[in-house]
Amino acid sequence: MSQPHPDPTSITQACHKAISINCAVITVSDTRTPETDSSGELIKQLLLAAGHKVGHYQIIPDEPTQIRAQLDIAANSIPPIQVIVFNGGTGISPRDCTYDAIANCLTKTLPGFGEIFRFLSYQEIGSRAISSRAIAGTYKHLLVFSLPGSRGAVQLGMEKLILPELIHLVTQLG
């Protein structure tokens, strides 16, 4: 009798469960504090629940130089950070500069992330989704995501897009 072949999907899922990614969570806000940062807290909780690590957490003001500095801090951290998730500052108000600061630094962009995020947002909040400038891509060896700062947007982005693809994307980076 021949042995049954293992299901390749279950093998891949088992391997992915064994991988723990070291992440940074950065909240971009002029008003939030650790006590009021429910979106940053939700990102941390979801990452930890999925078996990943949060090696760095920071709340910074909506200033391009500080946003770019966080990219460099994560890129040079020890132990290495593999993924950085920003939240906040993705709208179009004069103080919203997260998208602009990050977009100019990315080596490669993942346009599908923002496109699908806005599509999913549209299904939940309607036409207000057009004001989201969610973005993702790579910076040096990092995978970078930037989400709006609302708790609903964070939950949507994390559960529907980031967590399901996180391990796959990180392994693609090598």
N, C-alpha and C positions, 0 to 999 in steps of 0.2 A: 504494500500500500504506500502511496506517496503521501508525503506530509503536505498539509494545506499551506498555501503561500500566505504570508501575513499581508494584511490590507495596508497598502502604501500610505493611505490617508491616516490610518491610526498610528503608523510609525512616525509620520511627520508631526502629528499632533502631540505624540508623546515626547518627541525631541524638543518641540517648541515649549512644552510645559517645563522642561528642565532648564531652559535658558532664562536667566534673569538679567534684565537690562538695567544699567545704572543711568538714572535720569536726573535732570535738573528741572525745577518748576520755578518759573519767573512770572510774578504778577506785575503788570505795568499799570500803575495807578498813582494819581496824585493824592488820593484820599484814603485808600485802604490801609489797614493795619493788620497785624497777625490775627487779631481778635475778630476783625470784620471781613477777612479775606475768605469768604465761603467758596469762591470759585477755585482759588489756589488749593484750598483744603480738599475740595472734591477731586481735583486732579491727583493730588498725593494719595488720597484714599483709593481711587480707582487703580492707580499704578501698583500700589502695595497689594491690593486684593488680587491683582492679576499675577502676582509673584515677582514684580520688579522692585527695584530699589530707588529711593529718592536720595541722591547723594548731595544735592544742593537745592536750597529753597531761598528765595529772596523776593522782597517787594521793592520795586524801584519806581521813581517818578517817570512820567512820560517824557523822557528826554532822549533824543537819538544817541548821544554819546554814551549814556548809561546802558542803553539797550545793546549797543555794539560791544561795550565792555563785557557784558554778561556772556555774549558769544565767545569772546576770547577767554574769559575765566573758565567757562565750560570746556572749551577746546584744549586748554592747558592744565586741566585739573588732574590730580592724582588722589585716588584711583580715577581712571579715565571716565568721564561722562560720555555716554554714547548718544543720548537723546536730550534735547532741550525743548520744553513745552512752555511757550509764552501764553499768557492770557491777558487781554485788555489792550486798549489803544488801537483797535483795528477799524474804528469807524471813520467818519469824515469831519469830525469837529476839529477846530484849529489845534487842539492839544493832542489829537490822535496821530501819533507818528510811528507806532510800532511797525506797521507794514512797510513804510518807507525806509526805516532804519534797517530792517531785516532784508527786504528785497534787494537792496543794493549790495549786500554782503554774500548772498547765496551763490554758490558755485553752480549748482543745478537746481532748477525748480521742479516741483511736482504740481503742475497746473491742475491736474485732476482733483487734488485735495480741495482747493478752494471752490472749484466748479461743483463738485459733489456736495461739499458742505453747504453751499448756497442753495442747491437744489433741495437738500433735506430740510434746511431751514425754511425754505419757501413753503414746504408742506406743513410746517408747524406754525409759522408766524406770518405767512403771506408775503406780500411785496416788500415789506421792510427788510427782507433778506438781501436785497440788492445793495444795502449800505455796508454789508460785511466785507472786509478785506482780509479774510482768513487766507493764510498762505503756508506752504511747506516746501522744504527743499533740503539741500545739504550745504554745510559750511565746514570746510576742512574735513575731518572725519566724523562730524556730528550730523545727526538727522534733526532738523529743526521744524517745529510746528508752531504756528501762531493762531490762536483762537480769540474770538471776542471774549469780553470779560464777564458776560452774564452766566449765571449758573446753568441755565437751560442750554446755552450754546456750548458750554464746556462739556456738559453731560452728553449732548448730541455728538460732538466731535470726538470725544474720547471713546464712547461706546460703539458708535457706528463706523468710525474711520480709523482712529489712531490705534486703539488696542487690538482690533482684529488684524492689522497689518504690521504692527510694531516689530515683531521678531523677524518677519520676512524682510522688511525694509532694512533693518540693521544688518542682517546677514548679507544682503545685497551689497552693502557698503564695505563688507570685509572686515 
